[in-house]
């Protein structure tokens, strides 16, 4: 298997309601990545399009995008693993290039969630669970993660204040991320003010401030073989490790007291493939769809022992200047969560960090970065390790 590098990245602004078509939305990220990689469409051997199809009015968007973006007659593929779709797309692109089947592959993630109403969106999210045994009873994403939060609190004494600190960190960096949907400051005092919207109940113990927002957006990652990367790219970022796992769709088949099993298994695989461990990671992007999700990621990825995740946020170890910076682009809590584009956005952030091109969000001299991207309520898990 040959080495594979990322040679171009792009992302649209994440917004609550994109005014154009999904073609135009996809083009924004694709254009940025192509300019970044200094390529023409003829140099793209294949494309992988990633989204959660239940939100799309267009059936088979991969073919539509290939035509619109000028990528015919090259092959295109469609990938879906809920919220981790574009990380799965990167895994497919890596395989296509490492095997020698293709030299250059574009991974394009998108979601225009505003095409359906908020209630329709929640209903579709509920159907990410088992439609026979769970979702008919009204369980939705906040309720599922609330159960994980309750389990963590019951086991380790974690408090809602610990979760609030995670949202405060997210807003600290969301304010300086020009592509984030939510760029307002959030202070800890907002979580103690009964008049603040942040304290509105969603699913106990989760409040409005503990939840990310839906968004419209697109992302694009271009991968290439070692030969092409060295010839065309001044700062290739190498894919060092890939891990992926699945778990029981029903929570009745899970242990809620140990976090997300898919994250732990995917991390084990990725660390093993890359030949590194948690202490070697200089900067990370984790899937913070809810504040408790980031807290569990600290522990599932080995940045903290079980139950010790709260100490990382209390000590600001996961801030930009800390020992393990996490989500210094604002994470999903600030950027928003356009499902199919989320993983690609996370990958873009780490690529820019490793190139030293992250601007005000730049971490000091990182050499190895990690992306943790979860699909559904821990149904799918992807961990990607990148190095400069």
Secondary structure as the mmCIF struct_conf table of DSSP 4:
data_model
#
loop_
_struct_conf.conf_type_id
_struct_conf.id
_struct_conf.beg_label_comp_id
_struct_conf.beg_label_asym_id
_struct_conf.beg_label_seq_id
_struct_conf.end_label_comp_id
_struct_conf.end_label_asym_id
_struct_conf.end_label_seq_id
STRN STRN1 UNK A 4 UNK A 11
HELX_LH_PP_P HELX_LH_PP_P1 UNK A 12 UNK A 14
STRN STRN2 UNK A 15 UNK A 15
BEND BEND1 UNK A 16 UNK A 17
BEND BEND2 UNK A 20 UNK A 20
HELX_RH_AL_P HELX_RH_AL_P1 UNK A 22 UNK A 37
TURN_TY1_P TURN_TY1_P1 UNK A 38 UNK A 38
HELX_RH_3T_P HELX_RH_3T_P1 UNK A 41 UNK A 43
STRN STRN3 UNK A 46 UNK A 50
HELX_RH_3T_P HELX_RH_3T_P2 UNK A 53 UNK A 55
BEND BEND3 UNK A 57 UNK A 60
HELX_RH_AL_P HELX_RH_AL_P2 UNK A 61 UNK A 68
TURN_TY1_P TURN_TY1_P2 UNK A 69 UNK A 70
TURN_TY1_P TURN_TY1_P3 UNK A 72 UNK A 73
BEND BEND4 UNK A 74 UNK A 74
STRN STRN4 UNK A 75 UNK A 79
HELX_RH_3T_P HELX_RH_3T_P3 UNK A 82 UNK A 84
HELX_RH_AL_P HELX_RH_AL_P3 UNK A 85 UNK A 98
TURN_TY1_P TURN_TY1_P4 UNK A 99 UNK A 100
BEND BEND5 UNK A 101 UNK A 101
BEND BEND6 UNK A 103 UNK A 103
STRN STRN5 UNK A 104 UNK A 112
HELX_RH_3T_P HELX_RH_3T_P4 UNK A 113 UNK A 115
BEND BEND7 UNK A 116 UNK A 116
HELX_RH_AL_P HELX_RH_AL_P4 UNK A 118 UNK A 126
TURN_TY1_P TURN_TY1_P5 UNK A 127 UNK A 128
BEND BEND8 UNK A 129 UNK A 129
TURN_TY1_P TURN_TY1_P6 UNK A 131 UNK A 134
HELX_RH_3T_P HELX_RH_3T_P5 UNK A 135 UNK A 137
TURN_TY1_P TURN_TY1_P7 UNK A 138 UNK A 138
HELX_RH_AL_P HELX_RH_AL_P5 UNK A 141 UNK A 156
HELX_RH_AL_P HELX_RH_AL_P6 UNK A 160 UNK A 174
TURN_TY1_P TURN_TY1_P8 UNK A 175 UNK A 176
TURN_TY1_P TURN_TY1_P9 UNK A 178 UNK A 179
BEND BEND9 UNK A 181 UNK A 181
HELX_RH_3T_P HELX_RH_3T_P6 UNK A 188 UNK A 191
TURN_TY1_P TURN_TY1_P10 UNK A 192 UNK A 192
TURN_TY1_P TURN_TY1_P11 UNK A 194 UNK A 195
BEND BEND10 UNK A 196 UNK A 196
HELX_RH_3T_P HELX_RH_3T_P7 UNK A 197 UNK A 199
STRN STRN6 UNK A 201 UNK A 203
TURN_TY1_P TURN_TY1_P12 UNK A 204 UNK A 205
STRN STRN7 UNK A 206 UNK A 207
HELX_RH_3T_P HELX_RH_3T_P8 UNK A 208 UNK A 210
STRN STRN8 UNK A 211 UNK A 211
STRN STRN9 UNK A 214 UNK A 214
STRN STRN10 UNK A 216 UNK A 225
HELX_RH_AL_P HELX_RH_AL_P7 UNK A 226 UNK A 232
BEND BEND11 UNK A 234 UNK A 235
STRN STRN11 UNK A 237 UNK A 246
BEND BEND12 UNK A 249 UNK A 250
HELX_RH_3T_P HELX_RH_3T_P9 UNK A 251 UNK A 253
BEND BEND13 UNK A 254 UNK A 254
HELX_RH_3T_P HELX_RH_3T_P10 UNK A 256 UNK A 258
HELX_RH_AL_P HELX_RH_AL_P8 UNK A 261 UNK A 274
TURN_TY1_P TURN_TY1_P13 UNK A 275 UNK A 275
HELX_RH_3T_P HELX_RH_3T_P11 UNK A 278 UNK A 280
BEND BEND14 UNK A 282 UNK A 282
STRN STRN12 UNK A 283 UNK A 285
BEND BEND15 UNK A 289 UNK A 289
STRN STRN13 UNK A 290 UNK A 290
HELX_RH_AL_P HELX_RH_AL_P9 UNK A 291 UNK A 300
TURN_TY1_P TURN_TY1_P14 UNK A 301 UNK A 302
BEND BEND16 UNK A 303 UNK A 304
TURN_TY1_P TURN_TY1_P15 UNK A 306 UNK A 307
HELX_RH_AL_P HELX_RH_AL_P10 UNK A 309 UNK A 314
TURN_TY1_P TURN_TY1_P16 UNK A 315 UNK A 318
BEND BEND17 UNK A 319 UNK A 319
TURN_TY1_P TURN_TY1_P17 UNK A 320 UNK A 321
BEND BEND18 UNK A 322 UNK A 324
STRN STRN14 UNK A 325 UNK A 326
TURN_TY1_P TURN_TY1_P18 UNK A 328 UNK A 329
HELX_RH_AL_P HELX_RH_AL_P11 UNK A 331 UNK A 335
STRN STRN15 UNK A 337 UNK A 337
HELX_RH_AL_P HELX_RH_AL_P12 UNK A 339 UNK A 355
TURN_TY1_P TURN_TY1_P19 UNK A 356 UNK A 356
HELX_RH_3T_P HELX_RH_3T_P12 UNK A 359 UNK A 361
TURN_TY1_P TURN_TY1_P20 UNK A 364 UNK A 365
STRN STRN16 UNK A 368 UNK A 375
TURN_TY1_P TURN_TY1_P21 UNK A 376 UNK A 379
STRN STRN17 UNK A 380 UNK A 387
#
